[in-house]
Amino acid sequence: MNEYAILAACALLAIGTFLFVFQVSPEASDSMPHRSRLDQLLDRRDAIYDNLRDLRFEHRAGKFSEQDYEHMKQALELEAAQVLAEMDRTTGGAPTSATLQSITEKTRS
């Protein structure tokens, strides 16, 4: 009798697991991207600019030699140029909302 109870419990567990795994359907929003490619590029651009600013500060504080500073600065500037070029390709060359905002802020000043 004890063997049959264990077998029945295992069978019920297997059936329950099978139903859970194959009957639960994901929501449509689970497969949609949460951020657009442009949003990702804007975030990456901002991170690179922050890194350049931090690098300049640390160089002035004496943490990096001139040669190391120039090497890291050039690498970050190259990455920034690549991100900006990808942003242009993504938007078809049209200015982004962040670019338009910075232009209007400069003209007001």
N, C-alpha and C positions, 0 to 999 in steps of 0.2 A: 504494500500500500504506500509506503514511504517513497519508493522509487517512482510510482505513478504521479504522486503529488509534485515531486521535483521535475519530472518530465513535463507535466502540465504547466507548471510555473515557467519553465524555460520556453515552452511553445508560446504561451501567452506573451512573454517578454519579447520574443522574436517577432510575433505578429504586431505587437504594439510599436516596436522599433521600426519595422517595415512601414507601417501606416504613417508614423510620424515623419520619417525621412522622405517618403515619396508622395504623401498627400498634402504636405504643407507647401503652398505655392508662395513665392516671393511677391511682394507688391511691385507695381510698375515703377515706383520711385526708387526702388533698390537698384535697378539697373541703369538709371539715368545718372549722368555725371553731375556732381554737385557744384562743380565750378567749371567755368568755361576755360578754354585754352588761353584766352586773353587775360583772364583773371590770374591764372597761374604765372603767366609771363610778367604781369604787373608786379606780382608778389616777388618774383625772382629779381626783377629790376630793382625794386626797393631794397631787397636784401643786399644786392651788390653795392648799391650806393651807400648803404649803412656800413658795409665792410670797408669801402674806400675811405669813408669818413673816419672810422675807427683806426684804420691803418695809418692815415695821416697823423692822427692824434698820438698813436703809439710811437711813430717815427720821431715826432717832435719831442716826445718824452725820453727818447734815447734807447728804446727797446730794440730797434732794428738798425743795422748798418745801412749806409746809403745804397750799397749794391743790393742787399736783400729787399730794401724798400722799393727800389726801382723794379726789381724782378716781380715782386708780388703786385705792385701797382699796375704793371703792364698786363699781367695775367688777368687781373680783375677788369681792367679797361677793355681787354679783348673779349672777355665774357659778356660784359655789358653791351658791347657793339653787336655781338651775336644775338643777344636777347632782343635788342632794339630792332635788328633786322628781321628777326622772327615775328616781332610785333607788327612790323610794316607788312610782312607777307600775310599775316593773319587778318589784318584789317584792310588789306588791299591798298595800303598807302594812305588811307584816311586817318586823320588825327584821332587819337583816343580821347575819351572824356577828360582824363587826367591832363593830357597835353593841352586841350582847349581851356581847361580851368587855369593852368599855369600861365597861358598866354594872356587871358583876360586879367589875371592878377597883375602881371607885369605892365600891361597897358594902363591900368588904373593908377599905378604908382608914379 
